[in-house]
Amino acid sequence: MATTKEKRQALHDLLYAPGCTIAPSGFDALSAMVIERAGFKAIHISGSSVHRSFGYPDVGLLTMHDQIARATQIADAVNLPVIGDGETGFGNVVNLVRAVREFERAGVAAIHIEDQETPKRPTHEGAEGSFISKDEFTGKIKAAVDTRADDSFCIIARIDARAVESFDQVVERGMAACEAGADAIWMGLRVDDEMERITKIIPRPMVGVRRRARPGGKTYGEMGYKIGVVPGVLQSAAVWAMASVLKTMLETGDEMDFFGKLSDYDEPKAWLNAVGNAGVRDIETRYLNATTLAPS
């Protein structure tokens, strides 16, 4: 199993490697293991997906303990670097300091911290959010950088473009976060021209929600972004698959009427049934029947 230090170094390498790394969002240990098994190089934890896995909307109802516990489970299950969702720091700068310590101990490679007020609102879903000032946000980023014990633990400043009125103010917030010590910047810009312009101005690797290239447009990597997260994709797929098999079961009474139509079902089912078994057998082989040697 890769060490926490090795995972954090792997994320650093991705942030400075050529091209853009796609990091699908997981929401529990099993979904993270599926991402790793598929061959991706990094995993993002979607705070909104974690909320939904508890049956809650993404409106800051989960506590810091809830999010830290889930991040610990995910980081412990995979060899890949994990980007945790630090939300707003779960309060003011005092709460943020504790959150940074807890996330760092959880074993994730990075967290992103955003400039919304607490409790946050899903502005990407059209909700109205309220935002802290540039100075308060800069203070939070500096506190996060000063608090971490491991310099390889990456602090990502997440800036929502809705917090300001102009592109210049977005740049101002981004530059202030860089000066406060942020290792990477996440910009919530939506316009292709502005998204590409910002990567040429901000002197840090750029992270954000991956945008699919429009016809004739540039890919996320071509725009200059280094990590493109894809929130909700696995949870949406899981909900669709569960709804589909349950619909079949209601109609026919037999789940194999659904699975039997899938030509590649047996292999992932075998993997799922075997999750963790090899590790258990290895431990039992090594230690369960081991002979205790008396000191000579």
N, C-alpha and C positions, 0 to 999 in steps of 0.2 A: 504494500500500500504506500502510495506517495505521501511524504510528510507535508505538513502545512507549509513549511518553508519552500519546498519544491513546488507546490501548487501556486504559491504567490509569485515565485520566480517565473513560472510558466505563464501566468497572466501578464507579468511585466514584459516578457518576450513577445507576447501577442500584440501588446499595445505599441510596440516599436518595430514589429515585423512588417514587411511589405504586404499590401493588400488589407482586406477587411475580414475579420473572423465573425461568423454568425454564431450567436449564443442563444439557443432556444430557452424559453423560460420553463422551469419546473416548479412544482408546488409541493412535492413531497419526495421522500427518498426513492420510491419506486420510479416516479417520472424522471428523476435525475439519472437513475441507472439506465433507463431507456435511452436518454439523450447520449450518455457515454457509450452505450452499446452501439448506437447508430453511427458513431465515428466523429461526433463533434468535439471541439477542442476546449470549449468553455460552457458553463451553465449559468444562467441568470435565474434568480428567484423572483418571481412576480408576486409582489405584495397583494395585488388585486386577486390573483388566483389563489393565494393562500387564504385570503378572506373568504372567497367563495367556497373553498374546501371546508371551511367551518360553518358554511351556511349563512354568511354575512355579506352585505354589500361592501364595496371598497370605500368606506367612509371613516376609517381610523378606529374601528371598534375592537380590533385585536390589541392586546397589551404588548409591551416590549417583551415580556416573558414568552408570550405565544410565538412571536416572530423569532426570537432567539432560539427557542426550543426547536422550531422547524428548521432554521438554518443549520443548527448543530446536527440534526438528523441527516440533512442533505449532504453537508460537507463530509460527514463521516462515512457516507455510503459510496462515494466515488473518488477516483483518482484525479479528476479534473479540477481546475480552479473554478470556484463558485463566487459569483457576484451577488452579495446580499442586498436586500432592500432595507435601507436604514430609515425609510420614510422621512419624517421631518426631524428625526432624533427623538420623537415621542414627547416633545415638550420644548422648553427653552434650552439654553445652552448647558444648564446644569444637568438636565435629563440627557442631553446629547452626550455629555462626557461619559456618563454611565453606559449609554448604549454602545459607544465606541469600544469601551473595555469589554463589554459582554460579547459583541460581535467578533472582536479579535480573538477572544477565548473560544468562540464557537468554531473557529477553524476556517472561516471563509477567507477568500483571497482579497476581497474588496467589499466596500459598501458604497452606495450612493445616498447622498443627503440632499434633500430638496428644499426649495425656498418658499414653500407654502407655510401658512400658519397651522397650528395644531388645534383641532383635528383636521387632517387633509381631506380634500375632495377630489374625485376623479375628473379633473378638467378635460382629460383626453376623451371622456365620454360625454362631454357637454355640460358638466356640472360647474357651477360658479365657485371658484376658489378664492381665497384671500391670501395675501402674500406678505412676508416680512420685508423689512427694508433691506437695501443693499448692505448697509453697515451691520445689521444684525446677522444677515446671512454670512457675510465675510467673517464675522466673529465666530460663528458656528464652525465654519470650515477651519479656521485657525485653531480653534479648540480641539477639533477632531485630530488634526495633524499633530498637535502638541501632546495629545493624550495617548496616542498609540505607542505601544512598547516596541513594536517591530516596524522598522521603516519600510519594509516590503509589503506591509498591509496597505492596500491602495485605497485612497480617499477620493471619491468621485463627486464633484459638485454638480448637482442636477438643477438646472435653471429652466423654469417654465417661462416661455416667451410672453405668456399672458400676464406676467407680473409687471410688465413695463409697457410703454406706449410706442417705442420705436426700436428699430434695429440697433441704433447707436447705444441705447440703454442696455440692450441685451449684451452687446460687446463690453460695455462698461462693467456689467455684473460678472461676465466671464473673466475679464482681466483682473478684477478684484479678487476673484476666487483663486486665480493662478498665483497672485501675489501672496495670498494667505497660505499657499502651500499645497493646493489641490493637485493630485497626481494626474487626473484626467477630468474632462468636462463633458457633461451631458446637456445638450441644448434641446429645448422643446420647440424648435422652429419647424414650420410646416411647408414653407415656400422653397422650392428647389434652389432658386438663385441665392436666397439668403443662407440656406443650408450649406451650399458650397462656399460662399464667401467667408462664412465664419471659420471654416477649417483653415483658411489661409491667414487668418488674423490671430486666432487664439494659439499661444505657444505650448499647447499640451495635446496629448492624444484625445481624439473626440469619440465619445460613446453615445449611443442613443437607440431609439426604436427604429429598427431597420425599415426603410421605405423601399417598396418595390419600384423599379425603374419604370417610368411612364414611357409610352411609345416614343422612341427617338431620344429619350432622356438618359441620364447617367445613372449607373448603379450606385448603391450606397458607398461602396469602396472607392469608386471613381470620384465621388465627391470629396473623398479625403477622410472618411470615418474609419476607425480602427476596430471597433466592436459594434456589431449590430444585434441588439436583442430582439426577440420575437415573442412578446407576451401573449399568454392565453392560448397559444396554438395547440399545445397538448391537451389542455383542459377542454377546449372546444371539441377536439377529436374524440376525447374520452366520453364526453357527454353524448355526442352523436352515436358512437359505437354502443354505449350502454342502452340508449333509447331504442336503437335499431334491434338489438338482440331481444330486449324486453317486449317490443312490439311483436316480433316473431313468436315469442313464447306465448303471448296472449292469444295469438291467432291460431297457432298449431299445437301448442303445449310442449314443443321440443326445441331446445336451443340449437340443436344440430341442424335444424332446417335453415338456420342463419350461418353457423360456422361451416357447415358442409359445403357451402357455395364459395368459400374462400380457399383458393389453391395453396396459399402459403400459411395456413393457420397452424399446422402442426409444429413448425419450428419455434415460433414465438411462445406457443403454449408450453412446449417442453422447457424453454428457457425460463419462463415464469415459474413453472413448477419446481425448477431446480435452483431458484434464487437462494444463495447462501449455503446450499447444501455442501458444496465442495469445501468451503471454509470450515464448516462444522466437522466434516470427516477428517480434515487435516489436523484439526486440534485434537480430536479423539485419538487419531493414530499416533500423534506425537506424545500426548500426555496422559490419556486415560489409563493406559496399561503400562505406562513407563515404570521402570524399576527404580526405586529410590536408593541411591548408593549411600552407604554409610561413610562418614568421613574417615579417611585413612589415618 
